[in-house]
Amino acid sequence: MRWLVGWSSIAASFGTAGRVSGPGTHARRTGSAHGPGSHGTNGHRANGHGAYPRGGPGPAAGYAAGHADGGAPLHGGIADAAHPGDPGADAERTVHPVGAQLLWGDPDPLWAVGDWRPDEIRLLTADPADPFTRLAVLGCCGATDAELRRALYAARGGALRHLTQWSGSYTAVVQTGRRITIVGDLAGARPVFYTPWASGTAYATAALPLADLIEAQLDIGHLAALLACPDSPEALGDGTPYAGVRRIPPGHALILREGSREITGYEPVASLAVSAPEADPDRAVEGVREALVDAVRARLTAPRHAPDTPQPPYDPGPVPGMGPADRRAARGAPAPGVGADLSGGSASATLALLAAGLPGAPGTLLSPAGARLLAVTFNDLATPQGREAEMERARAIAADPRLHHVVVAAAEEALPYADLDGPLTDEPGPSLVFAARERRRLAAGSADHFTGHGARQVLDAHPARMADLLMDRRRRHLLRPVAALARSASASGESLLVPLTVYAAARRLARTPYRAGMEAAAARLREGRVTGGASGAVDASLAALTWSRPGPAAGWLTGEALAEVSIRLTAAAGRPPLSLRPGEARARSVLARHAADHRVFEQAVEVRSQRLHAPFLDNQVVRAARALPESLRVQPGARAAILRTVLSATGVRELPPGWGATAHAPHETATRLGLRAALDELLSLFAAPLLADAGLIEARVVRQALLDAADGRPVPLDGLAELVSMELWLRRLLARRGTCWTGTTAARRRAVPEGVPIHRPALS
């Protein structure tokens, strides 16, 4: 796991290796810089929002290079309590992350932790004479140095949006004097977390390190909301599974000024009542094409990497039934260069064809122009029925001479719920139960591997957008989507009632204010009306035509857990979202949830020396997709039509029959087979579950649900995956003995030191 961490405080030094000092440092050390009555760095003002008055001398007088007073080292910060009674007397002098590299030091240090590649860390200073106006960009960024410098100048004046307009996926941190700005992305795939610490604020791109730093306990209410309403940010709020660690919303930035914090949005907000003039569809699709091509080019023009030498460092030679790619995958090492998924779906195929077709950007390491791109297809031998058309489309696309096709075949050993042992992720996510299956496929990929994750959430229309069309008096655009739903329900003989039912639900949502919708959702949870999963496309669309709906695992939560989540929803009813248009608000929520799950997926399936790239979650692609008119989005097959136009504009005009057909992954049949194969292990997992200790579920109810699912009875399989994943995550979290920090003089800092709090049921 790769992450950034830093902090900002009233204190001017935290004892980092890059700390500096200069004229005026002696005054700060003696307390005069903090005003009368200061005791070292802990004698700051009571409000904790800065030690210097606005317009006063500030800290700039104290951090030039060198040592103060004839070479005396600089002190201060959490380590340097003036007397034993100070709160920082027992704190560490040189606390720092394990395995970190210091990007810049005091007064506001910043570290990069993990196996970052050299080209993934870019540091830029505006002026050599002003070393404290600088920019750090970590990740894959397609900007040139000149573009970074211009954005740094703009950010110094407060224009943060310039830091988010480059192609690629990255995190930007700007320091201008004692002001630190950390910019999150639009989707939420690269989140930013923060927590109060050392009379200031610590921030990171991962929540677990901050939880270790403050020894945070579990936030059981957040875990309950994650199971009850995973797609509702109103229930989740800005919390994390760790009490005291917060997350900034997507599309926002965290600004720290000597420890005081401010969260501000950098994206313009549209009208809450009236939609903007509808964009030209052709121009909007052209914008998506340019954004996707730039996103792919940013990855291809970056330096190529070869994986670290595996053990053994040599190919053991021919093995019956195994080619070189199979033997490399068995050793757990990806191929050098660039590759892509090729599942037969439209999203992965678009990225593979774009990456293979860009001129002058071959896919392999140090290869001549025209070298082929590695395309990986997973063939599930345990459930071959129902995927024949998808596999045939993948073979037809792989016939392109610019692609080198590798098929990874697996049977029972790669079913869902197989090999539930895995790494500890930053947060829980449903992908934990499918990690072994996905890791097997990705191990046969490349060091830089494209995935089509996020295309559905970015390009498709959420069903609630039909209510937006009614608000804009564009009823004629509902004809085709409603007719498609009616055709899907024709087998049940109720297709004549579907148009009226869907139109009535969309009209009801369009006329329901946000506050009333959230209060109705809270009442539904309190009353326990959370059962009954969607059995088809019509039911799923009707269930989505609401401001908030229960998740698939809500039916197994206890009444007390549902009541606590309902309190969260009731409190959120008085805080309007960014958009009061239900379709737009729900689409943003679903995208944020998927981006968070994709981040957990990356950590769960991580293969050494491999980077997964999801261009559909890039800022510029998300922006371009949001410019698509709603009337275009809601039409059946809109995503496939958009991607077909994107490929046609880049020269790819021959696509196999069935392009854009809906592919369901993981397949329901494979999920049930995996449940049956791992039933004994799952029943043992829920014999004494930690979720029951926390008061979220009753163990016997979940065990019965597992038995029902294995027997083929109608059970929300997605909900079971969320329950199993959260139980696995809790066990891995409590089983860890390490910590993200070192250099401590006190006891080792570790999150959840007291374990899961035992729930005491209320007396009736």
C-alpha positions in Angstrom: 0.0 0.0 0.0 1.3 3.4 -1.0 0.3 6.5 0.8 1.3 10.1 1.8 1.3 11.4 5.3 2.1 14.8 6.8 1.0 17.2 9.4 0.7 20.9 10.1 0.7 22.4 13.6 1.3 25.6 15.5 4.6 24.0 16.4 7.4 24.8 14.0 9.4 21.6 14.2 8.6 17.9 14.6 12.1 16.6 14.6 12.2 15.5 11.0 15.4 14.9 9.1 14.7 17.9 6.9 14.0 20.4 9.6 15.5 23.9 9.2 16.1 27.0 11.3 17.4 30.4 10.9 17.3 34.0 12.3 14.6 34.4 14.8 14.6 30.8 15.8 16.0 31.6 19.3 13.0 33.8 20.0 10.7 31.0 19.0 12.5 28.5 21.2 12.3 30.8 24.2 8.6 31.3 23.7 8.5 35.0 22.6 7.2 34.1 19.1 4.2 32.5 20.8 3.4 35.5 23.0 3.8 35.9 26.7 3.3 32.9 28.9 4.3 30.4 26.2 6.0 27.2 27.3 8.0 25.9 24.3 5.7 24.8 21.5 2.8 23.8 23.7 2.1 27.3 24.9 0.0 28.2 22.0 -3.3 30.0 22.1 -6.3 28.2 23.6 -8.2 28.1 20.4 -5.6 26.0 18.6 -6.0 27.8 15.3 -2.7 29.4 14.8 0.1 31.0 16.9 0.5 34.2 14.9 -2.1 37.0 14.4 -3.2 37.8 10.9 -0.8 40.3 9.4 1.8 39.7 12.1 5.3 38.5 11.7 4.2 34.9 11.2 6.5 31.9 11.1 8.5 33.0 8.1 11.1 34.7 10.2 12.1 31.4 11.7 12.7 29.0 8.9 15.7 29.9 6.8 18.4 27.3 6.3 21.0 26.3 8.9 21.0 26.3 12.7 20.2 29.1 15.1 22.6 30.7 17.5 25.9 29.3 16.3 24.7 25.8 15.3 22.3 24.9 18.1 19.8 22.4 16.7 16.2 23.4 16.3 13.7 22.1 18.8 10.0 22.3 19.1 6.9 20.4 18.2 5.3 17.5 19.9 8.7 16.3 21.2 9.9 19.3 23.1 7.7 19.8 26.1 9.0 22.6 28.4 8.3 20.7 31.6 7.1 17.3 32.6 3.6 18.6 33.1 3.1 19.5 29.5 0.8 17.3 27.4 3.7 16.6 25.0 6.1 15.5 27.7 5.7 11.8 27.0 5.5 12.2 23.2 8.1 11.2 20.7 10.8 13.4 19.4 11.2 11.8 16.0 8.0 9.9 15.3 7.9 9.1 11.6 6.2 6.5 9.3 7.9 3.1 8.9 9.7 2.8 5.6 9.1 6.4 4.5 11.0 8.8 2.4 10.9 12.5 3.5 9.7 14.8 0.7 10.2 17.9 2.7 10.8 18.6 6.4 9.8 21.0 9.1 7.9 23.1 9.8 5.2 21.0 8.0 6.8 17.7 7.1 5.5 15.4 4.3 6.4 11.7 3.7 5.8 9.2 0.9 5.4 5.6 2.2 5.5 2.5 0.2 7.1 1.2 -3.0 6.7 4.4 -5.0 8.4 4.5 -8.4 10.9 7.3 -9.0 8.8 8.8 -11.8 5.6 8.7 -9.6 7.1 11.4 -7.2 7.5 14.9 -8.7 8.6 17.9 -6.6 8.7 21.4 -7.9 9.7 24.7 -6.3 8.4 28.0 -7.7 11.6 29.9 -7.0 14.9 28.8 -5.5 14.8 31.9 -3.4 11.5 30.8 -2.0 11.9 27.2 -1.0 8.6 27.2 1.0 6.4 27.6 -2.1 6.5 24.1 -3.6 4.4 21.4 -5.1 4.4 17.6 -4.7 2.5 15.4 -7.2 2.4 11.7 -6.5 1.0 9.2 -8.9 0.6 9.1 -12.7 0.4 12.7 -14.0 0.6 13.7 -17.6 1.5 17.4 -16.9 4.8 18.9 -18.0 7.1 20.8 -15.6 5.9 24.1 -17.1 2.2 23.1 -16.5 3.0 22.1 -12.9 4.8 25.5 -12.3 1.8 27.4 -13.7 -0.6 25.5 -11.5 1.6 26.2 -8.5 1.4 29.9 -9.1 -2.3 29.6 -9.5 -2.7 27.6 -6.3 -0.6 30.2 -4.4 -3.4 32.6 -5.3 -6.1 30.2 -4.3 -7.1 28.7 -7.6 -7.1 25.0 -6.8 -8.9 23.6 -9.9 -5.8 24.0 -11.9 -4.2 21.2 -9.8 -6.9 18.8 -11.0 -7.0 19.3 -14.8 -4.1 17.1 -15.9 -4.6 13.6 -17.3 -3.8 10.7 -15.0 -4.5 9.7 -11.4 -2.5 11.5 -8.8 -2.5 13.5 -5.5 -1.3 17.0 -5.3 0.1 18.7 -2.2 1.0 22.5 -2.3 2.9 24.3 0.4 2.9 28.1 0.4 4.6 29.3 3.6 2.7 27.7 6.4 -0.4 27.0 4.3 -0.7 23.3 3.1 -3.3 22.3 0.5 -4.1 18.7 -0.2 -6.3 18.1 -3.2 -8.6 15.1 -3.5 -10.0 13.8 -6.8 -13.5 14.0 -8.2 -14.4 10.4 -8.0 -12.9 9.5 -4.6 -10.4 6.9 -5.8 -7.6 8.9 -4.3 -9.1 10.2 -1.0 -7.6 12.4 1.6 -8.0 11.7 5.4 -7.3 13.9 8.4 -7.4 13.9 12.2 -6.5 16.4 14.9 -3.1 15.7 16.3 -0.3 17.6 18.2 -2.3 20.8 18.5 -2.8 20.7 14.7 -3.9 18.3 12.0 -2.3 15.2 10.5 -3.4 14.2 7.0 -2.8 11.1 4.8 -4.1 9.4 1.8 -4.9 6.3 3.9 -7.0 6.1 7.1 -5.2 3.3 8.9 -1.9 5.2 9.4 -3.8 8.1 11.0 -5.8 5.6 13.2 -2.4 4.1 14.3 -1.1 7.6 15.1 -4.0 8.5 17.4 -4.8 4.9 18.5 -8.3 5.3 17.2 -11.1 2.9 18.2 -13.6 1.5 15.8 -16.5 3.6 14.7 -19.3 1.0 15.0 -21.9 3.5 13.7 -19.9 4.0 10.5 -19.7 0.2 10.0 -23.4 0.0 10.5 -24.0 2.7 7.9 -21.6 1.0 5.5 -23.8 -2.1 5.7 -27.2 -0.5 5.8 -26.8 2.3 3.2 -23.5 2.0 1.4 -24.6 4.3 -1.5 -25.8 7.1 0.8 -23.1 9.6 1.8 -25.7 11.1 4.1 -25.5 8.1 6.3 -21.7 7.7 6.0 -20.9 11.4 6.5 -17.2 12.3 6.5 -16.4 9.4 8.8 -14.2 6.3 8.4 -14.2 3.0 10.2 -11.9 4.6 12.8 -13.3 7.1 15.3 -11.6 10.5 15.0 -10.3 10.0 11.4 -12.2 12.0 8.8 -12.4 11.9 5.0 -12.8 15.0 2.8 -15.6 14.6 0.2 -14.7 14.0 -3.5 -14.1 17.2 -5.4 -12.8 19.0 -2.3 -9.4 20.1 -0.9 -8.1 20.2 2.6 -6.4 23.5 3.5 -4.2 23.7 6.7 -2.9 27.0 8.1 -0.6 26.3 11.0 -2.8 23.4 12.1 -6.2 25.0 11.6 -8.1 23.3 8.8 -10.6 24.2 6.2 -12.4 22.0 3.6 -13.4 23.7 0.4 -14.7 22.6 -2.9 -12.9 23.4 -6.1 -15.6 22.3 -8.6 -18.3 24.9 -9.7 -21.7 24.0 -8.5 -24.6 24.2 -10.9 -28.0 25.6 -10.1 -30.0 23.7 -7.6 -33.3 24.4 -9.2 -32.9 24.8 -12.9 -30.6 22.7 -15.1 -28.1 24.3 -17.4 -28.7 24.5 -21.1 -28.4 21.0 -22.6 -25.0 20.5 -24.1 -24.5 19.5 -27.7 -24.3 15.6 -27.7 -21.6 15.4 -30.4 -19.4 17.9 -28.7 -19.9 16.2 -25.3 -18.9 12.7 -26.7 -15.9 14.3 -28.4 -14.9 15.6 -25.0 -15.1 12.1 -23.5 -12.9 10.8 -26.4 -10.2 13.4 -25.8 -10.2 12.8 -22.1 -9.9 9.0 -22.5 -7.2 9.3 -25.1 -5.2 11.7 -22.9 -5.7 9.4 -19.9 -4.3 6.4 -21.8 -1.5 8.4 -23.3 -0.4 9.6 -19.8 0.2 6.0 -18.8 1.9 5.0 -22.0 4.3 7.9 -22.1 5.4 7.3 -18.5 8.7 5.3 -18.1 8.2 1.6 -18.5 9.0 -0.7 -15.7 9.9 -4.3 -15.3 8.9 -6.3 -12.2 11.4 -7.2 -9.5 13.2 -10.4 -10.1 11.0 -13.2 -8.6 12.3 -16.2 -6.7 13.6 -18.3 -8.4 15.0 -15.7 -10.7 15.0 -18.0 -13.7 12.3 -19.7 -15.7 12.3 -23.4 -14.6 11.8 -24.5 -18.2 9.0 -26.2 -20.1 6.2 -27.5 -18.0 3.5 -29.6 -19.7 0.4 -27.5 -20.4 2.0 -24.2 -19.3 3.4 -21.5 -21.5 5.9 -18.8 -20.5 3.2 -16.5 -19.4 1.5 -19.2 -17.3 4.8 -20.0 -15.6 5.5 -16.3 -14.9 2.0 -15.9 -13.5 2.5 -19.0 -11.3 5.5 -17.3 -9.8 3.4 -14.2 -9.1 5.3 -11.8 -11.3 3.6 -9.6 -14.0 5.1 -9.1 -17.4 7.2 -6.0 -18.1 5.5 -3.1 -19.9 1.9 -2.2 -20.4 -1.2 -4.5 -20.6 -4.9 -4.4 -20.3 -8.0 -6.4 -19.3 -10.0 -7.9 -22.2 -13.2 -9.3 -20.7 -15.4 -8.9 -23.7 -17.1 -5.9 -22.3 -17.1 -2.5 -23.9 -15.0 -0.6 -21.3 -12.0 -2.9 -21.1 -12.0 -3.5 -24.8 -12.0 0.3 -25.5 -9.0 0.8 -23.2 -7.1 -2.1 -24.8 -7.7 -0.9 -28.3 -6.9 2.7 -27.5 -3.6 1.7 -25.7 -2.6 -0.6 -28.6 -3.4 1.9 -31.2 -1.6 5.1 -30.0 1.3 5.7 -32.3 4.8 5.6 -31.0 3.8 4.0 -27.7 4.4 0.2 -27.8 3.2 -1.9 -25.0 6.3 -3.8 -24.0 9.5 -2.7 -22.3 12.2 -1.3 -24.6 10.5 -2.7 -27.7 10.4 -1.3 -31.1 7.4 0.6 -32.4 4.5 -1.7 -33.3 5.1 -4.1 -30.4 1.9 -5.7 -29.2 0.0 -4.9 -26.1 -0.7 -7.8 -23.6 -4.4 -8.4 -23.3 -5.6 -10.7 -20.5 -8.9 -12.6 -20.5 -10.1 -14.7 -17.6 -11.9 -18.0 -18.5 -13.9 -19.4 -15.6 -14.0 -23.2 -16.3 -16.2 -23.8 -13.3 -19.1 -21.9 -14.9 -18.6 -21.8 -18.6 -22.4 -21.6 -19.3 -23.7 -18.1 -20.0 -20.4 -16.5 -20.9 -19.9 -18.0 -24.4 -20.8 -14.8 -26.2 -18.6 -12.7 -23.9 -15.6 -15.0 -24.6 -16.3 -15.0 -28.3 -16.3 -11.2 -28.3 -12.9 -11.2 -26.5 -11.4 -13.6 -29.0 -12.7 -11.4 -31.9 -11.2 -8.3 -30.4 -7.9 -10.0 -29.6 -7.6 -10.9 -33.3 -6.3 -7.4 -33.7 -2.6 -7.8 -34.7 -1.6 -5.1 -32.2 -2.8 -7.3 -29.2 -1.1 -10.3 -27.7 -3.9 -12.3 -26.1 -3.4 -14.4 -23.0 -6.3 -16.5 -21.5 -6.1 -17.3 -17.8 -8.2 -20.4 -17.2 -9.1 -21.6 -13.7 -11.8 -23.7 -12.1 -12.8 -24.3 -8.5 -9.6 -22.9 -7.2 -10.6 -19.4 -8.4 -14.2 -19.3 -7.4 -15.5 -16.5 -5.2 -14.8 -17.1 -1.4 -11.8 -19.2 -2.3 -8.6 -18.5 -0.3 -10.0 -16.0 2.1 -6.5 -15.2 3.5 -5.2 -11.9 2.2 -3.6 -8.6 3.1 -5.2 -6.0 5.4 -6.8 -3.2 3.4 -7.3 0.3 4.6 -11.0 -0.1 4.8 -13.5 -3.0 4.4 -15.0 -3.6 0.9 -16.9 -6.4 -0.8 -14.0 -7.2 -3.1 -12.2 -9.0 -0.3 -14.2 -12.2 -1.1 -13.2 -12.1 -4.8 -9.6 -11.1 -4.3 -8.0 -14.5 -4.9 -9.9 -14.8 -8.1 -8.9 -11.4 -9.4 -5.3 -11.7 -8.2 -4.9 -14.9 -10.3 -6.0 -13.0 -13.4 -3.9 -9.9 -12.7 -0.7 -11.9 -12.0 -0.7 -12.8 -15.7 -0.9 -9.1 -16.7 1.7 -6.4 -17.0 3.6 -4.1 -14.7 1.2 -1.4 -15.8 -2.3 -2.8 -16.3 -5.5 -1.1 -17.6 -8.9 -2.0 -16.2 -12.3 -0.8 -17.2 -13.5 -0.2 -13.6 -15.8 2.8 -13.2 -17.1 3.0 -16.8 -20.6 2.0 -15.8 -20.8 4.6 -12.9 -19.2 7.4 -15.0 -21.0 7.0 -18.3 -24.3 5.3 -17.5 -27.4 7.1 -16.3 -28.6 6.4 -12.7 -32.3 5.6 -12.9 -33.0 8.6 -10.7 -32.0 10.8 -13.7 -35.4 10.1 -15.1 -36.8 12.4 -12.3 -34.3 15.1 -13.4 -35.8 14.9 -16.9 -39.3 15.3 -15.5 -38.1 18.4 -13.5 -36.8 19.8 -16.8 -40.0 19.0 -18.6 -38.3 16.6 -21.0 -40.8 13.8 -20.9 -40.2 12.6 -24.4 -36.7 11.4 -23.5 -38.3 8.9 -21.1 -40.0 6.9 -23.9 -37.0 4.7 -24.9 -35.8 3.8 -21.4 -39.3 3.0 -20.2 -39.9 0.9 -23.4 -36.7 -1.0 -22.8 -37.8 -1.8 -19.2 -41.2 -2.9 -20.5 -39.5 -5.3 -22.9 -37.4 -6.8 -20.1 -40.5 -7.5 -18.1 -42.5 -9.0 -21.1 -41.8 -12.5 -19.9 -43.8 -11.9 -16.7 -46.8 -10.6 -18.5 -46.8 -7.3 -16.7 -45.1 -5.2 -19.4 -48.3 -3.1 -20.0 -48.1 -1.7 -16.4 -44.4 -1.0 -16.4 -44.5 2.3 -18.2 -47.1 3.7 -15.8 -45.3 2.3 -12.8 -41.9 3.7 -13.7 -43.3 7.1 -14.7 -45.3 7.4 -11.5 -42.1 6.5 -9.4 -40.0 9.1 -11.3 -42.7 11.7 -11.0 -43.0 11.0 -7.2 -39.2 11.4 -6.8 -39.2 14.6 -8.8 -41.8 16.1 -6.5 -40.1 14.8 -3.3 -37.9 17.4 -1.6 -34.5 16.2 -0.3 -35.5 16.6 3.4 -38.7 14.6 3.0 -36.9 11.9 1.1 -34.2 11.5 3.7 -36.8 11.4 6.5 -38.8 8.8 4.7 -35.6 6.7 4.3 -34.9 7.0 8.0 -38.4 6.0 8.9 -38.1 2.9 6.7 -35.0 1.8 8.6 -36.6 2.4 11.9 -39.6 0.3 10.9 -37.4 -2.5 9.6 -38.7 -2.3 6.0 -35.5 -3.3 4.4 -36.1 -6.8 3.0 -37.0 -7.7 -0.5 -34.2 -7.6 -3.1 -34.7 -6.5 -6.7 -35.5 -9.5 -8.9 -35.2 -7.8 -12.3 -34.3 -4.7 -14.1 -37.7 -3.1 -13.5 -37.5 -3.8 -9.7 -34.0 -2.5 -9.5 -35.0 0.7 -11.4 -38.0 1.3 -9.1 -35.9 0.7 -6.0 -33.3 3.3 -7.3 -35.9 6.0 -7.8 -35.5 7.3 -4.3 -33.3 9.7 -2.4 -31.9 6.9 -0.3 -32.4 3.2 -0.2 -31.2 0.3 2.1 -28.2 -1.7 0.9 -28.4 -5.5 0.2 -27.0 -6.3 3.7 -29.5 -4.2 5.6 -31.9 -7.0 6.1 -29.5 -8.9 8.4 -28.7 -6.0 10.7 -30.1 -5.8 14.1 -32.9 -3.3 15.0 -30.5 -1.2 17.1 -28.0 -0.9 14.3 -30.7 0.2 11.8 -32.1 2.7 14.4 -28.6 4.3 14.7 -28.3 4.6 11.0 -31.8 6.1 10.8 -30.6 8.8 13.3 -27.8 9.6 11.0 -30.1 10.0 8.0 -32.5 12.2 10.0 -29.6 14.5 11.1 -28.4 14.6 7.4 -31.9 15.7 6.3 -31.1 19.3 7.4 -27.8 19.4 5.5 -28.6 19.7 1.7 -26.2 18.0 -0.7 -24.2 19.6 -3.5 -27.2 19.2 -5.8 -30.8 19.0 -5.0 -31.5 17.3 -8.3 -32.1 13.6 -7.2 -30.6 12.0 -10.3 -27.4 14.0 -10.2 -27.0 13.6 -6.4 -27.6 9.8 -6.6 -25.2 9.4 -9.5 -22.4 11.2 -7.6 -23.1 9.0 -4.5 -22.9 5.8 -6.5 -19.6 6.9 -8.2 -18.1 7.8 -4.9 -19.0 4.4 -3.4 -17.6 2.5 -6.4 -14.4 4.5 -6.3 -13.9 3.7 -2.6 -14.6 0.0 -3.4 -12.1 0.1 -6.3 -9.4 1.5 -3.9 -10.0 -1.4 -1.6 -9.9 -3.7 -4.6 -6.5 -2.4 -5.6 -5.1 -3.1 -2.2 -6.7 -6.5 -1.9 -5.4 -7.9 -5.2 -2.1 -6.1 -5.2 0.6 -7.9 -7.1 4.2 -6.9 -6.4 5.6 -4.4 -8.9 2.2 -4.0 -10.6 0.1 -0.8 -11.0 -3.6 -1.0 -11.9 -4.9 1.9 -13.9 -8.6 2.9 -14.1 -8.7 5.8 -16.6 -12.5 6.1 -16.3 -12.0 7.4 -12.7 -9.6 10.1 -13.7 -10.6 13.7 -13.1 -10.8 14.8 -16.7 -12.8 11.7 -17.8 -15.3 12.3 -14.9 -15.6 15.9 -15.9 -16.1 15.1 -19.6 -18.7 12.5 -18.7 -20.6 14.9 -16.5 -20.9 17.2 -19.5 -22.9 14.5 -21.4 -26.6 15.6 -21.7 -29.0 13.6 -19.5 -31.2 12.9 -22.5 -28.3 11.0 -24.0 -27.4 9.1 -20.9 -30.8 7.6 -20.2 -31.1 5.9 -23.5 -30.6 2.2 -23.6 -27.1 1.2 -24.7 -25.8 4.7 -24.2 -22.5 3.6 -22.8 -21.8 1.2 -25.7 -22.8 3.9 -28.2 -20.5 6.5 -26.6 -17.5 4.1 -26.6 -18.2 3.0 -30.1 -18.0 6.6 -31.2 -14.8 7.1 -29.2 -13.2 4.1 -31.0 -14.5 5.1 -34.4 -12.9 8.6 -34.1 -9.6 6.9 -33.3 -9.8 4.6 -36.4 -11.4 1.4 -34.9 -14.6 0.9 -36.8 -15.0 -2.9 -36.9 -16.4 -4.3 -33.7 -17.7 -7.8 -33.0 -21.5 -8.5 -32.9 -23.0 -8.0 -29.4 -20.6 -5.1 -28.6 -21.8 -3.4 -25.4 -23.9 -6.3 -24.2 -24.3 -6.2 -20.4 -21.8 -8.5 -18.6 -22.5 -9.5 -15.0 -19.4 -10.0 -12.8 -19.1 -11.9 -10.6 -21.5 -14.3 -12.2 -24.3 -15.4 -9.8 -23.7 -19.1 -10.6 -20.0 -18.8 -9.7 -20.8 -17.0 -6.5 -23.2 -19.8 -5.4 -20.6 -22.4 -6.3 -18.0 -20.6 -4.3 -20.4 -20.3 -1.3 -21.0 -24.1 -1.4 -17.3 -24.9 -1.7 -16.4 -22.6 1.2 -19.6 -23.2 3.3 -17.8 -24.9 6.2 -15.2 -22.1 6.5 -17.9 -19.4 6.3 -20.0 -21.1 8.9 -17.0 -21.3 11.2 -16.3 -17.6 10.5 -19.7 -16.7 11.8 -19.7 -19.1 14.7 -18.6 -16.2 17.0 -18.4 -13.2 14.7 -17.0 -9.9 15.7 -19.9 -8.2 14.0 -22.2 -9.8 16.5 -19.9 -8.7 19.4 -20.4 -5.1 18.0 -24.2 -5.5 18.0 -24.5 -5.3 14.2 -25.9 -8.7 13.4 -27.1 -11.9 15.0 -24.8 -14.8 14.2 -27.6 -17.5 13.8 -29.4 -15.3 11.2 -26.4 -14.9 9.0 -25.5 -18.6 9.3 -29.0 -19.5 8.1 -28.6 -17.0 5.2 -25.4 -18.7 4.2 -27.1 -22.1 4.2 -30.0 -20.7 2.1 -27.6 -19.2 -0.4 -25.7 -22.4 -0.8 -29.0 -24.3 -1.4 -30.0 -21.9 -4.2 -32.7 -20.0 -2.4 -33.2 -16.3 -3.3 -30.8 -14.4 -1.1 -29.1 -11.1 -1.7 -25.7 -12.4 -2.6 -24.2 -8.9 -2.7 -25.3 -8.4 0.9 -23.6 -11.6 2.0 -20.4 -10.6 0.3 -20.4 -7.3 2.3 -21.0 -9.1 5.6 -18.3 -11.7 4.9 -15.9 -9.0 3.8 -16.4 -6.8 6.8 -16.0 -9.8 9.2 -12.8 -10.7 7.4 -11.5 -7.2 7.6 -12.2 -6.9 11.3 -10.3 -10.1 12.0 -7.3 -9.1 9.9 -7.3 -5.7 11.7 -7.3 -7.2 15.1 -4.8 -9.8 14.2 -2.1 -7.4 13.1 0.7 -6.6 15.5 2.6 -4.0 13.6 2.2 -0.3 13.3 2.7 2.3 10.7 4.9 4.5 12.9 8.4 4.2 14.5 10.7 6.4 16.5 8.3 6.4 19.5 9.5 6.4 23.1 6.1 5.4 24.5 4.2 2.3 23.8 3.7 1.2 20.2 0.9 3.2 18.5 -1.7 0.9 16.9 -5.3 1.4 15.9 -8.0 -0.4 17.8 -5.8 -1.3 20.7 -8.8 -2.5 22.8 -10.4 -4.6 20.1 -14.1 -4.5 19.1 -16.2 -3.0 21.9 -18.7 -5.6 23.2 -22.2 -4.5 22.6 -24.5 -4.6 25.7 -28.1 -4.9 24.5 -30.5 -2.4 26.0 -33.0 -3.7 28.6 -36.5 -3.9 27.2 
